[in-house]
Amino acid sequence: AKDKETISAVCQGFIGSGIAGEALLLFHDSSFDDMARLMGYQNELSELAEQELLMDLASILIGACVKGIADQLAIDFSQGHPVVLGQHLDVGRLVEKNRWSWKKILAVEICYRIENFNIQCDLLLLFTEDSLPVLRNKVAYLLK
C-alpha cells in the first residue's frame, strides 16, 4: 500500500467589522526539511522545533494574507493566537479531530509553492455564514 500524504495544520481566528472566520494552514509533511532550511533552522527537527517552525510560518503566511484582505476591504481584523490542530495526520483524521460547528461557510483556498524548495502548503480562509452579507456589501462597493 502506498503511504498517504500526511499534513500538519495550524489555525488562527480573525474578526472585525462584522466579518469573522478562521485561517487554516495545511502543511504537507514532506515539506518540513525544506521549510526548516528556508527559515534558517540548523539542527535536526524535534517535535518541539517542528511546532515552532509551524507557528513561525503560520504567523507569516496567515498574517500577510489576512492583512491584505483587511486592507482591500478597508477594515481592521483582530487576530487570535495561532493553534496547532495536529501534526503528521492524514486529512480525514484532521477533519474528524477538529469539527467546525458552522452550518454554512465561505471557503477560499490559496495554494503556496515556493520556487527552488520542496514546500507545499494550503491556506483555507473560512468565513462564517454571518459574515457573508457584510462581505457581499464590501465586494459590491469595490466593484462600483
N, CA, C and O atoms as a GROMACS GRO file, in nm:
protein
  576
    1ALA      N    1   0.084  -0.119   0.000
    1ALA     CA    2   0.000   0.000   0.000
    1ALA      C    3   0.088   0.124   0.000
    1ALA      O    4   0.188   0.133   0.070
    2LYS      N    5   0.046   0.218  -0.079
    2LYS     CA    6   0.121   0.344  -0.090
    2LYS      C    7   0.094   0.429   0.035
    2LYS      O    8  -0.020   0.440   0.080
    3ASP      N    9   0.200   0.489   0.090
    3ASP     CA   10   0.183   0.576   0.206
    3ASP      C   11   0.101   0.697   0.168
    3ASP      O   12   0.121   0.757   0.063
    4LYS      N   13   0.008   0.733   0.256
    4LYS     CA   14  -0.072   0.853   0.234
    4LYS      C   15   0.011   0.974   0.272
    4LYS      O   16   0.094   0.968   0.362
    5GLU      N   17  -0.012   1.083   0.203
    5GLU     CA   18   0.050   1.210   0.239
    5GLU      C   19  -0.010   1.256   0.371
    5GLU      O   20  -0.132   1.260   0.387
    6THR      N   21   0.076   1.290   0.463
    6THR     CA   22   0.027   1.342   0.591
    6THR      C   23   0.051   1.492   0.595
    6THR      O   24   0.136   1.546   0.525
    7ILE      N   25  -0.027   1.557   0.680
    7ILE     CA   26  -0.020   1.702   0.692
    7ILE      C   27  -0.013   1.741   0.838
    7ILE      O   28  -0.045   1.664   0.928
    8SER      N   29   0.029   1.864   0.859
    8SER     CA   30   0.023   1.929   0.990
    8SER      C   31  -0.056   2.057   0.968
    8SER      O   32  -0.048   2.118   0.861
    9ALA      N   33  -0.133   2.098   1.068
    9ALA     CA   34  -0.224   2.211   1.048
    9ALA      C   35  -0.220   2.309   1.163
    9ALA      O   36  -0.204   2.272   1.280
   10VAL      N   37  -0.234   2.436   1.127
   10VAL     CA   38  -0.240   2.546   1.223
   10VAL      C   39  -0.363   2.629   1.188
   10VAL      O   40  -0.390   2.652   1.070
   11CYS      N   41  -0.438   2.674   1.288
   11CYS     CA   42  -0.550   2.764   1.260
   11CYS      C   43  -0.536   2.891   1.344
   11CYS      O   44  -0.473   2.891   1.450
   12GLN      N   45  -0.596   2.996   1.293
   12GLN     CA   46  -0.594   3.125   1.361
   12GLN      C   47  -0.722   3.198   1.328
   12GLN      O   48  -0.755   3.217   1.210
   13GLY      N   49  -0.795   3.240   1.430
   13GLY     CA   50  -0.919   3.311   1.410
   13GLY      C   51  -0.896   3.459   1.383
   13GLY      O   52  -0.794   3.515   1.422
   14PHE      N   53  -0.992   3.520   1.316
   14PHE     CA   54  -0.988   3.665   1.292
   14PHE      C   55  -1.130   3.719   1.295
   14PHE      O   56  -1.226   3.648   1.263
   15ILE      N   57  -1.142   3.845   1.334
   15ILE     CA   58  -1.274   3.908   1.345
   15ILE      C   59  -1.260   4.059   1.331
   15ILE      O   60  -1.160   4.116   1.375
   16GLY      N   61  -1.359   4.122   1.270
   16GLY     CA   62  -1.360   4.267   1.260
   16GLY      C   63  -1.467   4.317   1.166
   16GLY      O   64  -1.489   4.256   1.061
   17SER      N   65  -1.534   4.425   1.200
   17SER     CA   66  -1.634   4.491   1.115
   17SER      C   67  -1.742   4.397   1.065
   17SER      O   68  -1.785   4.407   0.950
   18GLY      N   69  -1.787   4.305   1.151
   18GLY     CA   70  -1.895   4.215   1.112
   18GLY      C   71  -1.851   4.094   1.033
   18GLY      O   72  -1.934   4.018   0.985
   19ILE      N   73  -1.720   4.074   1.018
   19ILE     CA   74  -1.666   3.960   0.945
   19ILE      C   75  -1.585   3.877   1.044
   19ILE      O   76  -1.503   3.930   1.118
   20ALA      N   77  -1.609   3.746   1.043
   20ALA     CA   78  -1.536   3.656   1.133
   20ALA      C   79  -1.502   3.528   1.058
   20ALA      O   80  -1.573   3.486   0.967
   21GLY      N   81  -1.392   3.468   1.098
   21GLY     CA   82  -1.354   3.342   1.035
   21GLY      C   83  -1.230   3.283   1.095
   21GLY      O   84  -1.178   3.330   1.196
   22GLU      N   85  -1.185   3.179   1.030
   22GLU     CA   86  -1.064   3.108   1.069
   22GLU      C   87  -0.975   3.094   0.946
   22GLU      O   88  -1.023   3.068   0.835
   23ALA      N   89  -0.847   3.112   0.968
   23ALA     CA   90  -0.749   3.080   0.864
   23ALA      C   91  -0.691   2.944   0.903
   23ALA      O   92  -0.641   2.927   1.014
   24LEU      N   93  -0.697   2.850   0.813
   24LEU     CA   94  -0.648   2.715   0.837
   24LEU      C   95  -0.534   2.689   0.740
   24LEU      O   96  -0.553   2.689   0.618
   25LEU      N   97  -0.415   2.667   0.795
   25LEU     CA   98  -0.296   2.646   0.712
   25LEU      C   99  -0.256   2.500   0.722
   25LEU      O  100  -0.227   2.449   0.830
   26LEU      N  101  -0.254   2.432   0.607
   26LEU     CA  102  -0.221   2.291   0.600
   26LEU      C  103  -0.084   2.275   0.536
   26LEU      O  104  -0.064   2.313   0.420
   27PHE      N  105   0.010   2.220   0.611
   27PHE     CA  106   0.147   2.198   0.562
   27PHE      C  107   0.162   2.051   0.524
   27PHE      O  108   0.127   1.963   0.603
   28HIS      N  109   0.214   2.026   0.406
   28HIS     CA  110   0.246   1.889   0.366
   28HIS      C  111   0.373   1.850   0.443
   28HIS      O  112   0.473   1.920   0.438
   29ASP      N  113   0.367   1.737   0.515
   29ASP     CA  114   0.479   1.697   0.599
   29ASP      C  115   0.607   1.672   0.520
   29ASP      O  116   0.717   1.682   0.574
   30SER      N  117   0.594   1.639   0.391
   30SER     CA  118   0.712   1.620   0.308
   30SER      C  119   0.790   1.750   0.289
   30SER      O  120   0.902   1.749   0.238
   31SER      N  121   0.731   1.863   0.330
   31SER     CA  122   0.795   1.994   0.314
   31SER      C  123   0.880   2.036   0.434
   31SER      O  124   0.951   2.136   0.427
   32PHE      N  125   0.875   1.960   0.546
   32PHE     CA  126   0.939   2.006   0.669
   32PHE      C  127   1.088   2.036   0.654
   32PHE      O  128   1.134   2.139   0.704
   33ASP      N  129   1.163   1.948   0.588
   33ASP     CA  130   1.307   1.972   0.576
   33ASP      C  131   1.337   2.101   0.502
   33ASP      O  132   1.423   2.179   0.544
   34ASP      N  133   1.267   2.125   0.392
   34ASP     CA  134   1.290   2.248   0.315
   34ASP      C  135   1.236   2.371   0.388
   34ASP      O  136   1.293   2.480   0.376
   35MET      N  137   1.127   2.356   0.464
   35MET     CA  138   1.077   2.469   0.544
   35MET      C  139   1.180   2.508   0.648
   35MET      O  140   1.204   2.627   0.671
   36ALA      N  141   1.242   2.409   0.710
   36ALA     CA  142   1.346   2.436   0.811
   36ALA      C  143   1.465   2.506   0.746
   36ALA      O  144   1.521   2.600   0.803
   37ARG      N  145   1.504   2.460   0.628
   37ARG     CA  146   1.617   2.521   0.556
   37ARG      C  147   1.585   2.666   0.520
   37ARG      O  148   1.669   2.755   0.537
   38LEU      N  149   1.463   2.691   0.470
   38LEU     CA  150   1.422   2.825   0.432
   38LEU      C  151   1.422   2.920   0.551
   38LEU      O  152   1.461   3.036   0.538
   39MET      N  153   1.379   2.870   0.667
   39MET     CA  154   1.368   2.954   0.787
   39MET      C  155   1.498   2.958   0.868
   39MET      O  156   1.501   3.022   0.973
   40GLY      N  157   1.604   2.892   0.821
   40GLY     CA  158   1.734   2.901   0.886
   40GLY      C  159   1.751   2.811   1.007
   40GLY      O  160   1.841   2.835   1.088
   41TYR      N  161   1.667   2.709   1.023
   41TYR     CA  162   1.685   2.614   1.132
   41TYR      C  163   1.806   2.527   1.100
   41TYR      O  164   1.816   2.470   0.992
   42GLN      N  165   1.900   2.517   1.195
   42GLN     CA  166   2.025   2.446   1.171
   42GLN      C  167   2.021   2.300   1.219
   42GLN      O  168   2.079   2.212   1.155
   43ASN      N  169   1.955   2.276   1.330
   43ASN     CA  170   1.958   2.143   1.390
   43ASN      C  171   1.848   2.055   1.336
   43ASN      O  172   1.755   2.102   1.269
   44GLU      N  173   1.858   1.925   1.364
   44GLU     CA  174   1.753   1.833   1.326
   44GLU      C  175   1.625   1.871   1.400
   44GLU      O  176   1.629   1.915   1.515
   45LEU      N  177   1.512   1.853   1.333
   45LEU     CA  178   1.386   1.898   1.389
   45LEU      C  179   1.329   1.800   1.490
   45LEU      O  180   1.294   1.687   1.455
   46SER      N  181   1.321   1.843   1.614
   46SER     CA  182   1.249   1.767   1.716
   46SER      C  183   1.101   1.802   1.701
   46SER      O  184   1.066   1.889   1.622
   47GLU      N  185   1.014   1.735   1.776
   47GLU     CA  186   0.871   1.766   1.769
   47GLU      C  187   0.846   1.910   1.812
   47GLU      O  188   0.762   1.980   1.754
   48LEU      N  189   0.918   1.956   1.915
   48LEU     CA  190   0.902   2.094   1.962
   48LEU      C  191   0.950   2.193   1.857
   48LEU      O  192   0.885   2.296   1.835
   49ALA      N  193   1.063   2.164   1.792
   49ALA     CA  194   1.114   2.252   1.686
   49ALA      C  195   1.018   2.255   1.568
   49ALA      O  196   1.002   2.359   1.505
   50GLU      N  197   0.955   2.142   1.537
   50GLU     CA  198   0.856   2.139   1.429
   50GLU      C  199   0.738   2.230   1.462
   50GLU      O  200   0.689   2.304   1.376
   51GLN      N  201   0.691   2.225   1.587
   51GLN     CA  202   0.580   2.312   1.628
   51GLN      C  203   0.619   2.458   1.617
   51GLN      O  204   0.540   2.541   1.572
   52GLU      N  205   0.741   2.491   1.658
   52GLU     CA  206   0.789   2.629   1.649
   52GLU      C  207   0.795   2.673   1.504
   52GLU      O  208   0.757   2.785   1.470
   53LEU      N  209   0.844   2.585   1.418
   53LEU     CA  210   0.852   2.614   1.275
   53LEU      C  211   0.712   2.636   1.216
   53LEU      O  212   0.691   2.730   1.140
   54LEU      N  213   0.616   2.550   1.252
   54LEU     CA  214   0.478   2.565   1.207
   54LEU      C  215   0.421   2.700   1.250
   54LEU      O  216   0.359   2.770   1.170
   55MET      N  217   0.442   2.736   1.376
   55MET     CA  218   0.389   2.861   1.429
   55MET      C  219   0.453   2.982   1.360
   55MET      O  220   0.384   3.078   1.327
   56ASP      N  221   0.583   2.977   1.337
   56ASP     CA  222   0.653   3.087   1.270
   56ASP      C  223   0.599   3.107   1.128
   56ASP      O  224   0.566   3.218   1.089
   57LEU      N  225   0.591   2.999   1.052
   57LEU     CA  226   0.543   3.009   0.914
   57LEU      C  227   0.396   3.048   0.909
   57LEU      O  228   0.356   3.126   0.823
   58ALA      N  229   0.317   2.995   1.001
   58ALA     CA  230   0.175   3.031   1.004
   58ALA      C  231   0.158   3.179   1.032
   58ALA      O  232   0.075   3.245   0.969
   59SER      N  233   0.234   3.232   1.127
   59SER     CA  234   0.224   3.375   1.158
   59SER      C  235   0.255   3.460   1.036
   59SER      O  236   0.187   3.560   1.010
   60ILE      N  237   0.357   3.421   0.961
   60ILE     CA  238   0.396   3.498   0.842
   60ILE      C  239   0.288   3.489   0.733
   60ILE      O  240   0.240   3.591   0.684
   61LEU      N  241   0.250   3.366   0.697
   61LEU     CA  242   0.157   3.348   0.584
   61LEU      C  243   0.015   3.392   0.617
   61LEU      O  244  -0.047   3.462   0.537
   62ILE      N  245  -0.036   3.353   0.732
   62ILE     CA  246  -0.172   3.394   0.770
   62ILE      C  247  -0.177   3.544   0.792
   62ILE      O  248  -0.268   3.611   0.744
   63GLY      N  249  -0.080   3.597   0.865
   63GLY     CA  250  -0.078   3.741   0.894
   63GLY      C  251  -0.077   3.824   0.767
   63GLY      O  252  -0.152   3.921   0.756
   64ALA      N  253   0.007   3.788   0.670
   64ALA     CA  254   0.016   3.863   0.545
   64ALA      C  255  -0.115   3.856   0.466
   64ALA      O  256  -0.161   3.956   0.412
   65CYS      N  257  -0.174   3.738   0.460
   65CYS     CA  258  -0.297   3.721   0.383
   65CYS      C  259  -0.414   3.795   0.448
   65CYS      O  260  -0.487   3.867   0.380
   66VAL      N  261  -0.433   3.779   0.578
   66VAL     CA  262  -0.543   3.845   0.647
   66VAL      C  263  -0.527   3.996   0.641
   66VAL      O  264  -0.625   4.069   0.625
   67LYS      N  265  -0.404   4.045   0.655
   67LYS     CA  266  -0.380   4.190   0.645
   67LYS      C  267  -0.411   4.240   0.504
   67LYS      O  268  -0.471   4.346   0.488
   68GLY      N  269  -0.372   4.164   0.403
   68GLY     CA  270  -0.401   4.203   0.265
   68GLY      C  271  -0.550   4.213   0.238
   68GLY      O  272  -0.596   4.307   0.174
   69ILE      N  273  -0.626   4.117   0.288
   69ILE     CA  274  -0.771   4.121   0.271
   69ILE      C  275  -0.830   4.239   0.346
   69ILE      O  276  -0.915   4.311   0.294
   70ALA      N  277  -0.785   4.260   0.469
   70ALA     CA  278  -0.836   4.372   0.550
   70ALA      C  279  -0.806   4.505   0.481
   70ALA      O  280  -0.892   4.593   0.478
   71ASP      N  281  -0.686   4.520   0.425
   71ASP     CA  282  -0.651   4.644   0.355
   71ASP      C  283  -0.741   4.666   0.234
   71ASP      O  284  -0.787   4.777   0.210
   72GLN      N  285  -0.767   4.559   0.157
   72GLN     CA  286  -0.852   4.572   0.039
   72GLN      C  287  -0.996   4.607   0.075
   72GLN      O  288  -1.064   4.679   0.002
   73LEU      N  289  -1.043   4.555   0.189
   73LEU     CA  290  -1.180   4.583   0.232
   73LEU      C  291  -1.190   4.708   0.320
   73LEU      O  292  -1.299   4.745   0.363
   74ALA      N  293  -1.076   4.772   0.347
   74ALA     CA  294  -1.069   4.893   0.430
   74ALA      C  295  -1.127   4.869   0.570
   74ALA      O  296  -1.207   4.948   0.621
   75ILE      N  297  -1.086   4.758   0.630
   75ILE     CA  298  -1.126   4.727   0.767
   75ILE      C  299  -1.003   4.679   0.846
   75ILE      O  300  -0.896   4.658   0.788
   76ASP      N  301  -1.020   4.662   0.974
   76ASP     CA  302  -0.915   4.604   1.058
   76ASP      C  303  -0.965   4.474   1.117
   76ASP      O  304  -1.079   4.464   1.162
   77PHE      N  305  -0.880   4.373   1.116
   77PHE     CA  306  -0.912   4.246   1.180
   77PHE      C  307  -0.829   4.233   1.308
   77PHE      O  308  -0.712   4.268   1.311
   78SER      N  309  -0.892   4.182   1.411
   78SER     CA  310  -0.819   4.136   1.528
   78SER      C  311  -0.796   3.987   1.506
   78SER      O  312  -0.885   3.916   1.459
   79GLN      N  313  -0.676   3.942   1.540
   79GLN     CA  314  -0.643   3.801   1.519
   79GLN      C  315  -0.618   3.733   1.653
   79GLN      O  316  -0.556   3.791   1.743
   80GLY      N  317  -0.666   3.610   1.664
   80GLY     CA  318  -0.637   3.529   1.781
   80GLY      C  319  -0.496   3.471   1.770
   80GLY      O  320  -0.425   3.496   1.673
   81HIS      N  321  -0.458   3.396   1.869
   81HIS     CA  322  -0.328   3.329   1.865
   81HIS      C  323  -0.338   3.205   1.777
   81HIS      O  324  -0.440   3.136   1.781
   82PRO      N  325  -0.235   3.176   1.699
   82PRO     CA  326  -0.238   3.054   1.619
   82PRO      C  327  -0.236   2.930   1.710
   82PRO      O  328  -0.177   2.933   1.818
   83VAL      N  329  -0.300   2.824   1.664
   83VAL     CA  330  -0.308   2.699   1.740
   83VAL      C  331  -0.273   2.584   1.646
   83VAL      O  332  -0.327   2.576   1.535
   84VAL      N  333  -0.184   2.495   1.689
   84VAL     CA  334  -0.154   2.375   1.611
   84VAL      C  335  -0.269   2.277   1.631
   84VAL      O  336  -0.295   2.234   1.743
   85LEU      N  337  -0.337   2.242   1.521
   85LEU     CA  338  -0.451   2.150   1.528
   85LEU      C  339  -0.408   2.004   1.528
   85LEU      O  340  -0.477   1.918   1.583
   86GLY      N  341  -0.294   1.977   1.468
   86GLY     CA  342  -0.245   1.840   1.462
   86GLY      C  343  -0.119   1.833   1.380
   86GLY      O  344  -0.093   1.919   1.296
   87GLN      N  345  -0.042   1.730   1.405
   87GLN     CA  346   0.082   1.709   1.330
   87GLN      C  347   0.084   1.567   1.275
   87GLN      O  348   0.045   1.472   1.343
   88HIS      N  349   0.129   1.555   1.152
   88HIS     CA  350   0.152   1.427   1.086
   88HIS      C  351   0.024   1.341   1.082
   88HIS      O  352   0.027   1.222   1.116
   89LEU      N  353  -0.085   1.403   1.040
   89LEU     CA  354  -0.214   1.334   1.029
   89LEU      C  355  -0.256   1.327   0.884
   89LEU      O  356  -0.217   1.411   0.803
   90ASP      N  357  -0.338   1.226   0.849
   90ASP     CA  358  -0.398   1.232   0.717
   90ASP      C  359  -0.517   1.329   0.727
   90ASP      O  360  -0.568   1.354   0.836
   91VAL      N  361  -0.561   1.381   0.614
   91VAL     CA  362  -0.663   1.487   0.613
   91VAL      C  363  -0.792   1.441   0.681
   91VAL      O  364  -0.852   1.518   0.756
   92GLY      N  365  -0.835   1.318   0.656
   92GLY     CA  366  -0.957   1.267   0.717
   92GLY      C  367  -0.951   1.269   0.869
   92GLY      O  368  -1.048   1.304   0.935
   93ARG      N  369  -0.838   1.231   0.923
   93ARG     CA  370  -0.819   1.229   1.069
   93ARG      C  371  -0.820   1.371   1.124
   93ARG      O  372  -0.874   1.395   1.232
   94LEU      N  373  -0.761   1.465   1.052
   94LEU     CA  374  -0.759   1.604   1.097
   94LEU      C  375  -0.901   1.660   1.105
   94LEU      O  376  -0.937   1.724   1.203
   95VAL      N  377  -0.981   1.635   1.002
   95VAL     CA  378  -1.118   1.685   0.999
   95VAL      C  379  -1.200   1.620   1.110
   95VAL      O  380  -1.278   1.687   1.177
   96GLU      N  381  -1.182   1.490   1.128
   96GLU     CA  382  -1.255   1.418   1.233
   96GLU      C  383  -1.219   1.472   1.372
   96GLU      O  384  -1.305   1.484   1.459
   97LYS      N  385  -1.093   1.506   1.390
   97LYS     CA  386  -1.044   1.554   1.520
   97LYS      C  387  -1.090   1.697   1.550
   97LYS      O  388  -1.107   1.733   1.666
   98ASN      N  389  -1.110   1.779   1.447
   98ASN     CA  390  -1.143   1.921   1.463
   98ASN      C  391  -1.268   1.954   1.383
   98ASN      O  392  -1.259   1.994   1.267
   99ARG      N  393  -1.382   1.939   1.442
   99ARG     CA  394  -1.508   1.969   1.373
   99ARG      C  395  -1.548   2.113   1.398
   99ARG      O  396  -1.547   2.161   1.511
  100TRP      N  397  -1.584   2.182   1.287
  100TRP     CA  398  -1.634   2.319   1.299
  100TRP      C  399  -1.786   2.312   1.311
  100TRP      O  400  -1.849   2.226   1.249
  101SER      N  401  -1.844   2.400   1.389
  101SER     CA  402  -1.988   2.392   1.415
  101SER      C  403  -2.070   2.480   1.320
  101SER      O  404  -2.192   2.490   1.334
  102TRP      N  405  -2.005   2.544   1.225
  102TRP     CA  406  -2.077   2.633   1.134
  102TRP      C  407  -2.160   2.550   1.037
  102TRP      O  408  -2.117   2.445   0.990
  103LYS      N  409  -2.281   2.601   1.005
  103LYS     CA  410  -2.367   2.532   0.910
  103LYS      C  411  -2.324   2.562   0.766
  103LYS      O  412  -2.315   2.472   0.683
  104LYS      N  413  -2.298   2.688   0.739
  104LYS     CA  414  -2.251   2.730   0.606
  104LYS      C  415  -2.125   2.812   0.625
  104LYS      O  416  -2.112   2.889   0.720
  105ILE      N  417  -2.033   2.795   0.532
  105ILE     CA  418  -1.911   2.876   0.534
  105ILE      C  419  -1.874   2.912   0.391
  105ILE      O  420  -1.911   2.844   0.295
  106LEU      N  421  -1.801   3.021   0.380
  106LEU     CA  422  -1.738   3.055   0.253
  106LEU      C  423  -1.591   3.016   0.270
  106LEU      O  424  -1.524   3.063   0.362
  107ALA      N  425  -1.543   2.931   0.182
  107ALA     CA  426  -1.404   2.886   0.189
  107ALA      C  427  -1.328   2.939   0.068
  107ALA      O  428  -1.373   2.926  -0.046
  108VAL      N  429  -1.213   2.999   0.095
  108VAL     CA  430  -1.124   3.047  -0.010
  108VAL      C  431  -0.992   2.973   0.009
  108VAL      O  432  -0.934   2.977   0.118
  109GLU      N  433  -0.945   2.906  -0.096
  109GLU     CA  434  -0.822   2.828  -0.086
  109GLU      C  435  -0.710   2.898  -0.163
  109GLU      O  436  -0.727   2.941  -0.277
  110ILE      N  437  -0.595   2.907  -0.097
  110ILE     CA  438  -0.475   2.962  -0.159
  110ILE      C  439  -0.366   2.857  -0.144
  110ILE      O  440  -0.333   2.816  -0.033
  111CYS      N  441  -0.310   2.813  -0.257
  111CYS     CA  442  -0.205   2.711  -0.254
  111CYS      C  443  -0.069   2.780  -0.269
  111CYS      O  444  -0.045   2.854  -0.364
  112TYR      N  445   0.019   2.754  -0.174
  112TYR     CA  446   0.153   2.811  -0.178
  112TYR      C  447   0.253   2.706  -0.225
  112TYR      O  448   0.251   2.592  -0.178
  113ARG      N  449   0.339   2.744  -0.316
  113ARG     CA  450   0.453   2.664  -0.359
  113ARG      C  451   0.570   2.761  -0.362
  113ARG      O  452   0.556   2.873  -0.411
  114ILE      N  453   0.683   2.719  -0.310
  114ILE     CA  454   0.799   2.809  -0.306
  114ILE      C  455   0.904   2.756  -0.402
  114ILE      O  456   0.950   2.642  -0.390
  115GLU      N  457   0.942   2.840  -0.498
  115GLU     CA  458   1.037   2.804  -0.601
  115GLU      C  459   1.170   2.762  -0.540
  115GLU      O  460   1.217   2.823  -0.444
  116ASN      N  461   1.231   2.658  -0.596
  116ASN     CA  462   1.359   2.603  -0.554
  116ASN      C  463   1.355   2.536  -0.417
  116ASN      O  464   1.460   2.503  -0.361
  117PHE      N  465   1.237   2.515  -0.363
  117PHE     CA  466   1.220   2.442  -0.237
  117PHE      C  467   1.105   2.344  -0.256
  117PHE      O  468   1.012   2.372  -0.331
  118ASN      N  469   1.112   2.231  -0.188
  118ASN     CA  470   1.000   2.136  -0.189
  118ASN      C  471   0.905   2.174  -0.076
  118ASN      O  472   0.894   2.103   0.024
  119ILE      N  473   0.837   2.287  -0.094
  119ILE     CA  474   0.746   2.336   0.009
  119ILE      C  475   0.607   2.350  -0.052
  119ILE      O  476   0.588   2.420  -0.152
  120GLN      N  477   0.511   2.283   0.011
  120GLN     CA  478   0.372   2.293  -0.032
  120GLN      C  479   0.287   2.317   0.092
  120GLN      O  480   0.298   2.245   0.191
  121CYS      N  481   0.202   2.416   0.086
  121CYS     CA  482   0.104   2.436   0.192
  121CYS      C  483  -0.019   2.502   0.132
  121CYS      O  484  -0.012   2.572   0.030
  122ASP      N  485  -0.130   2.480   0.197
  122ASP     CA  486  -0.257   2.532   0.150
  122ASP      C  487  -0.319   2.615   0.262
  122ASP      O  488  -0.330   2.570   0.376
  123LEU      N  489  -0.360   2.736   0.228
  123LEU     CA  490  -0.426   2.824   0.323
  123LEU      C  491  -0.574   2.827   0.288
  123LEU      O  492  -0.613   2.862   0.177
  124LEU      N  493  -0.657   2.789   0.384
  124LEU     CA  494  -0.801   2.797   0.368
  124LEU      C  495  -0.853   2.909   0.456
  124LEU      O  496  -0.831   2.909   0.577
  125LEU      N  497  -0.920   3.004   0.396
  125LEU     CA  498  -0.987   3.110   0.472
  125LEU      C  499  -1.132   3.070   0.482
  125LEU      O  500  -1.201   3.058   0.380
  126LEU      N  501  -1.179   3.050   0.602
  126LEU     CA  502  -1.314   3.003   0.627
  126LEU      C  503  -1.393   3.116   0.693
  126LEU      O  504  -1.367   3.151   0.808
  127PHE      N  505  -1.489   3.172   0.620
  127PHE     CA  506  -1.570   3.283   0.670
  127PHE      C  507  -1.704   3.230   0.719
  127PHE      O  508  -1.764   3.145   0.654
  128THR      N  509  -1.750   3.278   0.834
  128THR     CA  510  -1.877   3.233   0.891
  128THR      C  511  -1.995   3.279   0.805
  128THR      O  512  -1.985   3.374   0.728
  129GLU      N  513  -2.105   3.209   0.822
  129GLU     CA  514  -2.228   3.243   0.749
  129GLU      C  515  -2.272   3.387   0.777
  129GLU      O  516  -2.316   3.456   0.686
  130ASP      N  517  -2.259   3.431   0.901
  130ASP     CA  518  -2.299   3.568   0.938
  130ASP      C  519  -2.214   3.674   0.868
  130ASP      O  520  -2.255   3.790   0.858
  131SER      N  521  -2.095   3.636   0.821
  131SER     CA  522  -2.005   3.730   0.755
  131SER      C  523  -2.042   3.756   0.609
  131SER      O  524  -2.002   3.856   0.551
  132LEU      N  525  -2.119   3.665   0.551
  132LEU     CA  526  -2.145   3.672   0.406
  132LEU      C  527  -2.216   3.800   0.361
  132LEU      O  528  -2.175   3.857   0.260
  133PRO      N  529  -2.321   3.848   0.430
  133PRO     CA  530  -2.382   3.974   0.384
  133PRO      C  531  -2.284   4.092   0.389
  133PRO      O  532  -2.285   4.176   0.299
  134VAL      N  533  -2.203   4.099   0.491
  134VAL     CA  534  -2.105   4.208   0.502
  134VAL      C  535  -2.002   4.197   0.389
  134VAL      O  536  -1.968   4.298   0.327
  135LEU      N  537  -1.954   4.076   0.363
  135LEU     CA  538  -1.858   4.056   0.253
  135LEU      C  539  -1.920   4.093   0.119
  135LEU      O  540  -1.855   4.157   0.036
  136ARG      N  541  -2.045   4.052   0.097
  136ARG     CA  542  -2.114   4.087  -0.028
  136ARG      C  543  -2.121   4.239  -0.046
  136ARG      O  544  -2.093   4.290  -0.155
  137ASN      N  545  -2.157   4.310   0.059
  137ASN     CA  546  -2.167   4.457   0.053
  137ASN      C  547  -2.031   4.520   0.025
  137ASN      O  548  -2.022   4.612  -0.056
  138LYS      N  549  -1.927   4.471   0.090
  138LYS     CA  550  -1.792   4.526   0.069
  138LYS      C  551  -1.746   4.502  -0.075
  138LYS      O  552  -1.691   4.592  -0.139
  139VAL      N  553  -1.768   4.381  -0.125
  139VAL     CA  554  -1.726   4.348  -0.262
  139VAL      C  555  -1.808   4.429  -0.363
  139VAL      O  556  -1.754   4.479  -0.461
  140ALA      N  557  -1.938   4.443  -0.340
  140ALA     CA  558  -2.023   4.521  -0.431
  140ALA      C  559  -1.975   4.665  -0.437
  140ALA      O  560  -1.970   4.725  -0.544
  141TYR      N  561  -1.938   4.720  -0.322
  141TYR     CA  562  -1.888   4.858  -0.318
  141TYR      C  563  -1.757   4.869  -0.396
  141TYR      O  564  -1.737   4.967  -0.469
  142LEU      N  565  -1.668   4.771  -0.382
  142LEU     CA  566  -1.541   4.773  -0.453
  142LEU      C  567  -1.558   4.762  -0.604
  142LEU      O  568  -1.477   4.816  -0.679
  143LEU      N  569  -1.663   4.692  -0.648
  143LEU     CA  570  -1.684   4.671  -0.791
  143LEU      C  571  -1.755   4.786  -0.860
  143LEU      O  572  -1.768   4.784  -0.983
  144LYS      N  573  -1.800   4.886  -0.784
  144LYS     CA  574  -1.868   5.002  -0.845
  144LYS      C  575  -1.773   5.088  -0.922
  144LYS      O  576  -1.813   5.189  -0.980
   0.00000   0.00000   0.00000
